[in-house]
Structure formats: structure tokens, C-alpha cells
Amino acid sequence: MGLFDFLKKEGMEPGMEMKNLTTDVEFEKMSESMDFTIENQNGCKIVANDEDLYKYVELMLDDADQFVTLCAPKALGGIRYVQACLVDEGIEVEIGVEDKEATKLYSKLCGEDELKEIFVAFYHDKFRPERSLYEPVKFFC
């Protein structure tokens, strides 16, 4: 089970049925910063170059319990961050899409090469995803 699966099930009592799902979950907008940051379970750092991205993505790909999040200093093309983890079906990549009041999560499955392309393109402000390929993330309620 990846981090996203854990977060979606957090707070459930043992033996509870997982039948109530919602996409009506919003996250507080983040304040603007000066730098891109990349984060995993081991910590967070300012991104110096593409190699930092590749290193953190590879760490996630080698550990089913790991995640990776790349956060921009401000929303780029409406997207504030991209994050990924391994799930039973493969690699889940999520985008945090900001509007005027909040951030909502959208996800899709992708392969290793596409994941690396997404992270590098986002870092260089060239990531313009086909939004119809992403679905709202469903959370247990």
C-alpha cells in the first residue's frame, strides 16, 4: 500500500467497510515561496537541478512505502505541486490544482519514463497536462 492509499484510509476503524468515497476534498492553498522543493519520507530540500528530481523519483520507485512531492514556489499553469507513489496498479501521479480558494487533487496512473518527464517538465514550467486524463482523487469519508 502506498502513501496515498494510507492517507485515503486514515482514520478508519479496523473492520470498517470502505464504501463511502468522496471527491469533495479541498486542501488549503500554500503560501508562495522562493524555491522549488522536493520531499519524501526522509525529508525536504530545495531543488538545485534535474538530478535532484531524478534521485528522489528513483528513491520512490525503489521503495513501495516511499512517496515524492515536487512543490513549485507558486502555482504554474494552475498546478502547485506534483506527487507520486507506487500503488497496486503501478505508479500514481497526482497534481495539486489551485483555484482562488483551495487546492484539489487529480490523479492518473503512469509509467516510470512519463513520471520523470512530468517532474522535469513541471520543474522547468513546461508541464501542461491534458486535464481530461486526470480524475479527481477519491477519499474515504
N, CA, C and O of each residue as an XYZ file, in Angstrom:
564
protein
N       0.844     -1.176      0.000
C       0.000      0.000      0.000
C       0.886      1.235      0.000
O       1.792      1.351      0.825
N       0.633      2.151     -0.912
C       1.398      3.385     -0.992
C       0.876      4.431     -0.025
O      -0.153      4.232      0.622
N       1.582      5.539      0.073
C       1.214      6.618      0.983
C      -0.185      7.141      0.690
O      -0.961      7.383      1.615
N      -0.517      7.320     -0.585
C      -1.810      7.889     -0.929
C      -2.933      6.966     -0.469
O      -3.952      7.436      0.037
N      -2.757      5.655     -0.640
C      -3.759      4.710     -0.153
C      -3.909      4.836      1.355
O      -5.027      4.819      1.870
N      -2.797      4.963      2.068
C      -2.842      5.106      3.522
C      -3.613      6.362      3.914
O      -4.489      6.313      4.778
N      -3.291      7.473      3.288
C      -3.955      8.724      3.628
C      -5.452      8.659      3.352
O      -6.249      9.229      4.096
N      -5.827      7.974      2.296
C      -7.232      7.877      1.944
C      -7.984      6.987      2.931
O      -9.200      7.118      3.069
N      -7.279      6.079      3.621
C      -7.909      5.164      4.571
C      -7.698      5.594      6.013
O      -8.270      5.001      6.928
N      -6.882      6.619      6.222
C      -6.557      7.059      7.569
C      -7.826      7.374      8.347
O      -8.765      7.965      7.813
N      -7.844      6.975      9.603
C      -8.984      7.251     10.451
C     -10.044      6.170     10.413
O     -11.022      6.248     11.156
N      -9.880      5.168      9.573
C     -10.848      4.084      9.513
C     -10.580      3.106     10.644
O      -9.429      2.797     10.953
N     -11.624      2.634     11.243
C     -11.510      1.633     12.289
C     -11.275      0.273     11.648
O     -11.771      0.017     10.550
N     -10.507     -0.626     12.330
C     -10.326     -1.977     11.795
C     -11.683     -2.643     11.575
O     -12.569     -2.578     12.427
N     -11.823     -3.274     10.434
C     -13.060     -3.973     10.117
C     -14.123     -3.107      9.465
O     -15.156     -3.621      9.034
N     -13.891     -1.798      9.382
C     -14.877     -0.923      8.737
C     -14.897     -1.196      7.243
O     -13.866     -1.492      6.639
N     -16.058     -1.094      6.667
C     -16.163     -1.231      5.223
C     -15.720      0.063      4.560
O     -15.964      1.156      5.071
N     -15.067     -0.079      3.422
C     -14.596      1.095      2.682
C     -15.560      1.344      1.535
O     -15.272      0.992      0.391
N     -16.705      1.951      1.836
C     -17.687      2.138      0.786
C     -18.052      3.590      0.529
O     -18.585      3.908     -0.534
N     -17.779      4.470      1.468
C     -18.127      5.867      1.284
C     -16.930      6.631      0.741
O     -15.944      6.846      1.446
N     -17.026      7.037     -0.514
C     -15.962      7.788     -1.168
C     -16.465      9.167     -1.554
O     -17.647      9.363     -1.836
N     -15.543     10.112     -1.559
C     -15.891     11.464     -1.998
C     -14.711     12.083     -2.741
O     -13.551     11.799     -2.442
N     -15.026     12.919     -3.699
C     -14.001     13.718     -4.371
C     -14.097     15.159     -3.903
O     -13.362     16.024     -4.380
N     -15.003     15.416     -2.969
C     -15.240     16.764     -2.467
C     -14.292     17.079     -1.303
O     -14.726     17.379     -0.191
N     -12.993     17.003     -1.588
C     -11.968     17.286     -0.587
C     -11.093     18.405     -1.137
O     -10.582     18.319     -2.254
N     -10.931     19.450     -0.343
C     -10.082     20.564     -0.740
C      -9.007     20.766      0.306
O      -9.227     20.542      1.496
N      -7.843     21.194     -0.152
C      -6.722     21.460      0.736
C      -6.446     22.952      0.736
O      -6.670     23.642     -0.259
N      -5.966     23.428      1.847
C      -5.640     24.843      1.979
C      -4.554     25.224      0.979
O      -3.608     24.470      0.754
N      -4.705     26.399      0.387
C      -3.671     26.890     -0.527
C      -2.392     27.143      0.259
O      -2.425     27.583      1.409
N      -1.282     26.861     -0.377
C       0.018     27.085      0.239
C       0.462     28.518     -0.031
O       0.100     29.107     -1.049
N       1.239     29.068      0.878
C       1.773     30.407      0.644
C       2.926     30.306     -0.358
O       3.587     29.273     -0.461
N       3.150     31.382     -1.081
C       4.212     31.387     -2.080
C       5.575     31.371     -1.401
O       5.733     31.840     -0.274
N       6.552     30.822     -2.110
C       7.924     30.751     -1.599
C       8.888     31.195     -2.695
O       8.463     31.687     -3.741
N      10.155     31.024     -2.457
C      11.168     31.462     -3.421
C      11.705     30.316     -4.280
O      12.236     30.559     -5.364
N      11.576     29.079     -3.814
C      12.256     27.959     -4.465
C      11.326     26.768     -4.683
O      10.302     26.620     -4.015
N      11.717     25.922     -5.642
C      11.105     24.610     -5.759
C      11.640     23.756     -4.617
O      12.823     23.831     -4.285
N      10.772     22.943     -4.016
C      11.219     21.982     -3.012
C      10.777     20.593     -3.429
O       9.758     20.417     -4.098
N      11.562     19.615     -3.020
C      11.221     18.219     -3.262
C      11.259     17.507     -1.919
O      12.131     17.757     -1.087
N      10.295     16.615     -1.728
C      10.125     15.996     -0.417
C       9.792     14.521     -0.554
O       9.116     14.100     -1.492
N      10.285     13.746      0.409
C       9.859     12.367      0.567
C       9.816     12.072      2.058
O       9.898     12.992      2.872
N       9.688     10.811      2.425
C       9.584     10.461      3.835
C      10.851     10.794      4.615
O      10.816     10.902      5.841
N      11.956     10.955      3.918
C      13.233     11.221      4.579
C      13.495     12.704      4.798
O      14.427     13.064      5.516
N      12.688     13.569      4.191
C      12.900     14.992      4.379
C      12.580     15.813      3.152
O      12.035     15.317      2.165
N      12.935     17.083      3.240
C      12.626     18.053      2.204
C      13.875     18.869      1.906
O      14.659     19.161      2.809
N      14.065     19.240      0.633
C      15.202     20.079      0.269
C      14.837     20.984     -0.886
O      13.884     20.723     -1.621
N      15.597     22.044     -1.039
C      15.458     22.930     -2.190
C      16.063     22.227     -3.393
O      17.142     21.641     -3.301
N      15.372     22.288     -4.515
C      15.842     21.634     -5.736
C      16.939     22.476     -6.366
O      16.760     23.670     -6.610
N      18.084     21.837     -6.629
C      19.213     22.533     -7.249
C      19.252     22.307     -8.755
O      19.680     23.186     -9.503
N      18.804     21.125     -9.208
C      18.892     20.785    -10.632
C      18.053     19.541    -10.928
O      17.442     18.964    -10.028
N      18.031     19.138    -12.195
C      17.261     17.962    -12.607
C      17.710     16.705    -11.874
O      16.893     15.823    -11.610
N      18.983     16.610    -11.546
C      19.491     15.418    -10.860
C      18.799     15.197     -9.522
O      18.569     14.053     -9.129
N      18.464     16.273     -8.818
C      17.710     16.131     -7.571
C      16.369     15.454     -7.833
O      15.934     14.599     -7.062
N      15.722     15.841     -8.921
C      14.429     15.250     -9.271
C      14.574     13.763     -9.532
O      13.822     12.950     -8.993
N      15.555     13.412    -10.371
C      15.769     12.004    -10.706
C      16.093     11.178     -9.460
O      15.601     10.060     -9.310
N      16.907     11.717     -8.582
C      17.296     10.999     -7.361
C      16.073     10.688     -6.503
O      15.896      9.551     -6.066
N      15.236     11.683     -6.263
C      14.064     11.475     -5.411
C      13.042     10.559     -6.072
O      12.415      9.749     -5.389
N      12.860     10.669     -7.383
C      11.938      9.776     -8.090
C      12.456      8.340     -8.011
O      11.679      7.418     -7.761
N      13.747      8.141     -8.218
C      14.322      6.794     -8.135
C      14.165      6.203     -6.741
O      13.885      5.012     -6.607
N      14.343      7.016     -5.701
C      14.142      6.531     -4.336
C      12.714      6.039     -4.147
O      12.486      5.012     -3.508
N      11.752      6.770     -4.701
C      10.354      6.364     -4.602
C      10.112      5.074     -5.375
O       9.400      4.192     -4.895
N      10.687      4.955     -6.550
C      10.473      3.769     -7.376
C      11.078      2.514     -6.756
O      10.643      1.401     -7.054
N      12.078      2.690     -5.897
C      12.732      1.551     -5.253
C      12.096      1.151     -3.933
O      12.528      0.170     -3.327
N      11.088      1.872     -3.468
C      10.517      1.616     -2.143
C       9.005      1.824     -2.188
O       8.536      2.953     -2.329
N       8.250      0.747     -2.068
C       6.791      0.815     -2.159
C       6.158      1.668     -1.065
O       4.999      2.064     -1.192
N       6.890      1.958     -0.002
C       6.353      2.782      1.081
C       6.786      4.246      0.988
O       6.499      5.044      1.881
N       7.470      4.586     -0.085
C       8.004      5.937     -0.257
C       7.068      6.766     -1.145
O       6.271      6.212     -1.902
N       7.169      8.069     -1.049
C       6.446      8.989     -1.924
C       7.420     10.086     -2.332
O       8.511     10.189     -1.770
N       7.036     10.901     -3.303
C       7.835     12.057     -3.694
C       6.876     13.181     -4.086
O       5.902     12.960     -4.805
N       7.170     14.390     -3.601
C       6.360     15.567     -3.915
C       7.277     16.693     -4.357
O       8.242     17.023     -3.668
N       6.976     17.281     -5.507
C       7.698     18.444     -6.021
C       6.754     19.626     -5.959
O       5.697     19.626     -6.590
N       7.143     20.633     -5.193
C       6.289     21.808     -4.983
C       6.937     23.036     -5.611
O       8.112     23.326     -5.385
N       6.148     23.745     -6.399
C       6.622     24.974     -7.038
C       6.498     26.142     -6.064
O       5.708     26.086     -5.122
N       7.275     27.198     -6.288
C       7.178     28.382     -5.429
C       5.788     29.026     -5.464
O       5.343     29.625     -4.485
N       5.119     28.891     -6.601
C       3.745     29.358     -6.792
C       3.127     28.473     -7.866
O       3.841     27.749     -8.560
N       1.823     28.523     -8.006
C       1.146     27.688     -8.997
C       1.652     28.012    -10.405
O       1.758     29.177    -10.788
N       1.955     26.982    -11.151
C       2.400     27.112    -12.544
C       1.337     26.483    -13.429
O       1.089     25.280    -13.352
N       0.716     27.290    -14.260
C      -0.374     26.767    -15.084
C      -1.511     26.229    -14.228
O      -2.235     25.324    -14.644
N      -1.666     26.789    -13.027
C      -2.714     26.355    -12.118
C      -2.337     25.173    -11.239
O      -3.130     24.748    -10.399
N      -1.135     24.638    -11.423
C      -0.705     23.465    -10.654
C       0.348     23.880     -9.641
O       1.354     24.494     -9.996
N       0.114     23.546     -8.387
C       1.049     23.928     -7.320
C       2.083     22.849     -7.040
O       3.228     23.157     -6.709
N       1.688     21.583     -7.171
C       2.646     20.513     -6.921
C       2.259     19.256     -7.686
O       1.110     19.068     -8.083
N       3.257     18.404     -7.877
C       3.050     17.064     -8.416
C       3.627     16.096     -7.389
O       4.638     16.377     -6.745
N       2.975     14.972     -7.252
C       3.457     13.979     -6.304
C       3.159     12.596     -6.849
O       2.296     12.421     -7.710
N       3.889     11.614     -6.333
C       3.724     10.257     -6.844
C       4.074      9.230     -5.781
O       4.809      9.502     -4.832
N       3.523      8.044     -5.974
C       3.868      6.890     -5.155
C       3.492      5.634     -5.931
O       2.784      5.685     -6.937
N       3.980      4.524     -5.439
C       3.634      3.234     -6.026
C       2.315      2.764     -5.428
O       2.092      2.878     -4.223
N       1.450      2.240     -6.277
C       0.186      1.632     -5.855
C       0.108      0.253     -6.499
O       0.941     -0.096     -7.335
N      -0.883     -0.521     -6.111
C      -1.005     -1.879     -6.653
C      -1.041     -1.902     -8.173
O      -0.521     -2.830     -8.793
N      -1.653     -0.881     -8.782
C      -1.817     -0.843    -10.236
C      -0.594     -0.298    -10.968
O      -0.535     -0.383    -12.195
N       0.382      0.257    -10.255
C       1.564      0.839    -10.899
C       2.032      2.089    -10.178
O       2.231      2.075     -8.964
N       2.207      3.165    -10.923
C       2.640      4.446    -10.356
C       1.476      5.418    -10.443
O       0.923      5.645    -11.519
N       1.107      5.988     -9.303
C       0.062      7.002     -9.287
C       0.728      8.364     -9.195
O       1.527      8.617     -8.294
N       0.392      9.237    -10.134
C       0.880     10.615    -10.088
C      -0.326     11.505     -9.827
O      -1.388     11.335    -10.426
N      -0.137     12.452     -8.924
C      -1.207     13.377     -8.579
C      -0.730     14.802     -8.825
O       0.443     15.130     -8.651
N      -1.682     15.638     -9.235
C      -1.395     17.061     -9.407
C      -2.302     17.845     -8.456
O      -3.494     17.566     -8.329
N      -1.705     18.824     -7.801
C      -2.458     19.714     -6.920
C      -2.852     20.947     -7.702
O      -2.012     21.802     -7.981
N      -4.122     21.047     -8.059
C      -4.622     22.135     -8.890
C      -5.244     23.206     -7.996
O      -6.195     22.947     -7.260
N      -4.684     24.415     -8.076
C      -5.169     25.533     -7.271
C      -6.224     26.327     -8.017
O      -6.145     26.529     -9.228
N      -7.210     26.769     -7.258
C      -8.111     27.793     -7.768
C      -7.996     28.974     -6.805
O      -7.029     29.052     -6.048
N      -8.936     29.869     -6.820
C      -8.822     31.068     -5.988
C      -8.838     30.766     -4.497
O      -8.267     31.518     -3.708
N      -9.488     29.669     -4.101
C      -9.688     29.424     -2.685
C      -9.007     28.188     -2.120
O      -8.726     28.143     -0.922
N      -8.735     27.186     -2.943
C      -8.237     25.922     -2.400
C      -7.462     25.146     -3.461
O      -7.339     25.572     -4.609
N      -6.949     24.000     -3.039
C      -6.245     23.084     -3.933
C      -6.993     21.763     -3.946
O      -7.367     21.247     -2.892
N      -7.213     21.213     -5.135
C      -7.852     19.908     -5.281
C      -6.872     18.964     -5.969
O      -6.051     19.384     -6.785
N      -6.974     17.682     -5.625
C      -6.078     16.672     -6.183
C      -6.726     15.903     -7.323
O      -7.899     15.533     -7.263
N      -5.930     15.674     -8.365
C      -6.334     14.876     -9.513
C      -5.221     13.868     -9.772
O      -4.048     14.170     -9.554
N      -5.580     12.669    -10.238
C      -4.562     11.637    -10.400
C      -4.759     10.823    -11.669
O      -5.812     10.838    -12.307
N      -3.692     10.116    -11.997
C      -3.734      9.130    -13.076
C      -2.584      8.163    -12.850
O      -1.672      8.440    -12.071
N      -2.633      7.039    -13.526
C      -1.534      6.085    -13.498
C      -0.585      6.418    -14.638
O      -1.009      6.892    -15.692
N       0.701      6.168    -14.422
C       1.685      6.425    -15.474
C       2.854      5.453    -15.325
O       2.937      4.709    -14.348
N       3.740      5.471    -16.291
C       4.951      4.662    -16.252
C       6.125      5.476    -15.737
O       6.010      6.682    -15.518
N       7.261      4.804    -15.543
C       8.456      5.462    -14.996
C       8.937      6.614    -15.873
O       9.226      7.699    -15.369
N       9.024      6.386    -17.167
C       9.526      7.434    -18.061
C       8.606      8.652    -18.058
O       9.074      9.789    -17.999
N       7.294      8.410    -18.121
C       6.349      9.528    -18.101
C       6.439     10.283    -16.778
O       6.366     11.512    -16.761
N       6.596      9.560    -15.669
C       6.710     10.210    -14.366
C       7.912     11.153    -14.334
O       7.800     12.295    -13.888
N       9.040     10.678    -14.800
C      10.242     11.524    -14.822
C      10.029     12.737    -15.719
O      10.447     13.843    -15.375
N       9.381     12.540    -16.868
C       9.092     13.653    -17.771
C       8.185     14.682    -17.096
O       8.389     15.886    -17.255
N       7.189     14.215    -16.347
C       6.268     15.121    -15.649
C       7.033     15.970    -14.644
O       6.863     17.188    -14.603
N       7.884     15.327    -13.825
C       8.611     16.070    -12.798
C       9.566     17.093    -13.416
O       9.631     18.232    -12.955
N      10.297     16.701    -14.443
C      11.242     17.627    -15.083
C      10.495     18.762    -15.778
O      10.893     19.921    -15.661
N       9.424     18.450    -16.495
C       8.650     19.486    -17.180
C       8.043     20.465    -16.172
O       8.034     21.673    -16.409
N       7.539     19.949    -15.056
C       6.964     20.836    -14.039
C       8.046     21.747    -13.472
O       7.812     22.942    -13.288
N       9.208     21.206    -13.197
C      10.321     21.995    -12.655
C      10.719     23.126    -13.604
O      11.099     24.209    -13.160
N      10.632     22.872    -14.905
C      11.015     23.872    -15.908
C       9.809     24.676    -16.422
O       9.908     25.358    -17.442
N       8.682     24.595    -15.718
C       7.450     25.318    -16.063
C       6.996     25.009    -17.488
O       6.551     25.899    -18.212
N       7.114     23.731    -17.885
C       6.667     23.313    -19.215
C       5.605     22.219    -19.128
O       5.228     21.642    -20.148
N       5.127     21.931    -17.934
C       4.132     20.870    -17.729
C       2.737     21.445    -17.917
O       2.258     22.234    -17.103
N       2.098     21.038    -18.998
C       0.728     21.439    -19.288
C      -0.066     20.160    -19.560
O      -0.258     19.773    -20.713
N      -0.519     19.516    -18.499
C      -1.162     18.211    -18.666
C      -2.507     18.294    -19.369
O      -3.210     19.302    -19.298
N      -2.842     17.215    -20.043
C      -4.175     17.061    -20.617
C      -5.080     16.706    -19.442
O      -5.130     15.553    -19.013
N      -5.790     17.701    -18.929
C      -6.556     17.537    -17.683
C      -7.600     16.430    -17.780
O      -7.963     15.833    -16.766
N      -8.087     16.150    -18.989
C      -9.110     15.110    -19.131
C      -8.557     13.718    -18.814
O      -9.326     12.783    -18.595
N      -7.234     13.577    -18.789
C      -6.622     12.285    -18.456
C      -6.527     12.068    -16.951
O      -6.246     10.956    -16.505
N      -6.756     13.106    -16.170
C      -6.664     13.045    -14.720
C      -8.074     13.010    -14.121
O      -8.979     13.699    -14.592
N      -8.239     12.204    -13.086
C      -9.530     12.098    -12.403
C      -9.404     12.686    -11.006
O      -8.329     12.637    -10.407
N     -10.497     13.245    -10.478
C     -10.435     13.725     -9.088
C     -10.082     12.558     -8.158
O     -10.586     11.446     -8.320
N      -9.220     12.827     -7.195
C      -8.842     11.786     -6.235
C     -10.026     11.510     -5.320
O     -10.689     12.430     -4.840
N     -10.278     10.229     -5.088
C     -11.368      9.815     -4.211
C     -10.803      9.511     -2.823
O      -9.811      8.797     -2.678
N     -11.451     10.066     -1.827
C     -11.045      9.867     -0.434
C     -12.174      9.162      0.305
O     -13.351      9.379      0.019
N     -11.801      8.318      1.258
C     -12.798      7.692      2.114
C     -13.315      8.728      3.096
O     -12.545      9.525      3.632
N     -14.613      8.715      3.327
C     -15.189      9.676      4.257
C     -15.962      8.959      5.354
O     -16.523      9.606      6.238
